[in-house]
Amino acid sequence: MAQGAYYVPHSTKWPIVGSVGMFIFAIGAANWLNSGPTGPWLFAIGAAIIIYMMFGWFSEVVRESEGGLYNDAVSSSFRQGMIWFIFSEVMFFAAFFGALFYARMFAVPWLGGEGTGAMTNELLWPQYDATWPTHGPAERGGDFETIPGFGLPLLNTLILLTSGVTITMAHWALKKAQRTALVVWMVATIALAVTFLFIQGYEYVHAYRDLGLTLGSGIYGSTFFMLTGFHGLHVIVGTLMLIVITIRCAMGHFTKNNHFGFEAAAWYWHFVDVVWLGLFIFVYVI
């Protein structure tokens, strides 16, 4: 590659493999949600193909990066790609926060008789008390209790905020070329992430088993589990990213001047932290 030239990668099978995997994954998920017999199998096959694609594609990128094939122009394109990816994730969660806001501030009061909903309330739901949280005027899913914000959710908030500090310390150690400290701080971040997931899993079991709060508990249950569930999925993805980056750090990858792979994972993890703060405030507390 000529000095200053932009690296053009060779042809690869990974985009088509990923497309096939995501197609099968989506079909399986839709089939599973509609109680189709092949849904779980298609879902699992699609997920396996996606995982295979991710490991294969990222392995090629790592080899090219460690082989010195990338320059500043490639690094800039990677940064722009990660920025747009995180922006798309922001819009993803904005849609669910928007649904929560609309249901709570407009739909529920309207069904309770406010504004132009007076006739609807009088004719259809005269006994409906438009308070939040609610399972809706049809009382779908039956009675439920909510999870207090200043309990396990507060503990998980502190855990995620602490993980943001530990990964920042790892970044500082990398810039100082302190490899041992880097790995230690990364392991600490992973431990905090796994602890968060364990607590959230316990919270879900408690909600279903003891509080009657399920995905079918009307508008509150659906928005609660969609927001916290998708955030938990992002924490799982982020944790896998942290594990891979930690292994690479232990293998001697990255330098204090060339470590965008590390920075991309750190950016994603800070994004996960910020989303959780929004969840804690608007779902658990207010």
C-alpha positions, -999 to 999 in steps of 0.1 A, spaced: 0 0 0 14 34 -10 21 59 18 -10 79 25 -32 57 3 -66 46 16 -67 8 23 -93 -9 1 -102 -43 16 -105 -74 -5 -139 -89 -14 -155 -107 15 -184 -130 21 -194 -115 55 -220 -89 44 -241 -115 26 -237 -140 55 -248 -113 80 -278 -104 58 -289 -140 56 -285 -144 93 -305 -113 102 -333 -123 77 -336 -158 93 -334 -143 128 -362 -118 121 -384 -144 105 -378 -168 135 -385 -140 160 -418 -131 143 -428 -168 140 -419 -174 176 -440 -145 189 -469 -158 170 -465 -193 185 -452 -208 153 -436 -242 157 -405 -234 137 -400 -200 154 -375 -210 181 -354 -231 156 -352 -203 130 -344 -178 157 -315 -199 170 -302 -206 135 -303 -169 126 -286 -160 159 -258 -186 153 -252 -172 117 -250 -137 131 -225 -147 158 -205 -166 132 -204 -135 109 -194 -112 138 -165 -133 149 -153 -139 114 -156 -103 102 -141 -88 133 -113 -113 132 -104 -101 97 -105 -65 108 -82 -72 138 -57 -90 116 -56 -62 91 -53 -36 119 -25 -55 137 -8 -60 103 -4 -23 98 -28 -20 68 -48 9 83 -38 46 83 -54 78 95 -80 79 68 -92 44 77 -92 53 114 -113 84 106 -139 63 87 -141 38 116 -148 67 140 -175 81 117 -191 47 114 -191 42 152 -206 76 157 -234 69 132 -240 35 148 -244 50 183 -267 77 168 -289 50 153 -290 34 188 -300 67 203 -329 70 178 -339 34 186 -343 41 223 -358 75 216 -387 57 199 -394 36 230 -390 66 254 -414 85 230 -439 57 233 -437 59 271 -441 96 270 -471 95 247 -488 68 267 -483 85 300 -488 121 290 -515 118 263 -532 84 258 -538 76 295 -552 111 304 -574 110 273 -589 77 282 -595 91 317 -617 118 302 -593 148 298 -597 171 268 -615 155 239 -615 121 256 -645 130 278 -670 112 256 -648 82 252 -644 79 289 -681 83 296 -693 58 270 -665 32 272 -645 35 304 -665 55 330 -649 37 359 -613 41 346 -589 60 369 -563 75 347 -533 72 370 -498 60 363 -487 32 364 -516 15 348 -525 -16 329 -551 3 309 -588 6 311 -593 -30 302 -571 -41 331 -551 -63 308 -529 -87 326 -545 -82 360 -532 -64 390 -495 -58 395 -471 -41 417 -442 -19 405 -405 -23 414 -394 5 438 -367 27 422 -347 31 453 -339 -5 457 -323 -28 432 -326 -3 403 -306 23 424 -280 -4 431 -277 -12 394 -274 25 386 -244 28 410 -229 -3 395 -232 10 359 -218 44 369 -189 27 386 -183 7 355 -180 39 335 -153 50 359 -134 17 357 -134 17 319 -122 53 319 -94 43 342 -85 15 318 -84 40 289 -60 62 310 -38 31 317 -37 23 280 -26 59 272 1 55 298 12 22 284 5 4 317 -6 -29 304 -12 -47 337 -34 -18 351 -52 -18 318 -62 -54 320 -71 -51 357 -94 -22 351 -110 -40 322 -117 -71 342 -132 -49 369 -155 -34 343 -166 -68 331 -173 -79 366 -195 -49 372 -213 -56 339 -220 -92 348 -232 -81 383 -256 -57 367 -270 -84 344 -274 -108 373 -293 -82 394 -316 -74 364 -323 -111 359 -332 -114 396 -355 -83 392 -373 -99 363 -379 -131 381 -392 -112 411 -415 -91 389 -430 -121 372 -432 -144 402 -441 -121 431 -454 -88 417 -476 -100 388 -457 -75 365 -452 -91 331 -449 -81 295 -487 -85 293 -495 -61 321 -510 -35 299 -492 -4 287 -470 -1 318 -458 -37 316 -451 -35 278 -432 -2 280 -413 -13 312 -400 -46 297 -394 -32 262 -372 -4 276 -354 -24 303 -352 -55 282 -336 -39 252 -312 -21 275 -303 -54 291 -297 -68 256 -274 -39 248 -256 -45 281 -250 -81 270 -236 -69 237 -215 -44 254 -202 -70 279 -192 -93 250 -173 -63 234 -155 -57 267 -145 -93 270 -131 -94 235 -112 -61 240 -98 -74 273 -85 -105 257 -69 -84 230 -54 -61 257 -39 -92 274 -25 -103 241 -6 -70 237 -29 -54 211 -34 -17 210 -9 11 217 -12 44 233 -15 61 199 -35 34 180 -64 19 199 -97 28 183 -110 -7 188 -108 0 226 -123 35 222 -153 21 202 -161 -3 230 -157 24 256 -180 48 236 -206 21 234 -204 14 271 -208 50 280 -238 51 258 -253 22 277 -247 41 310 -265 72 297 -295 52 285 -298 35 319 -298 69 337 -328 79 315 -345 46 323 -339 49 361 -354 84 361 -384 80 338 -393 44 343 -384 37 380 -385 70 398 -409 95 382 
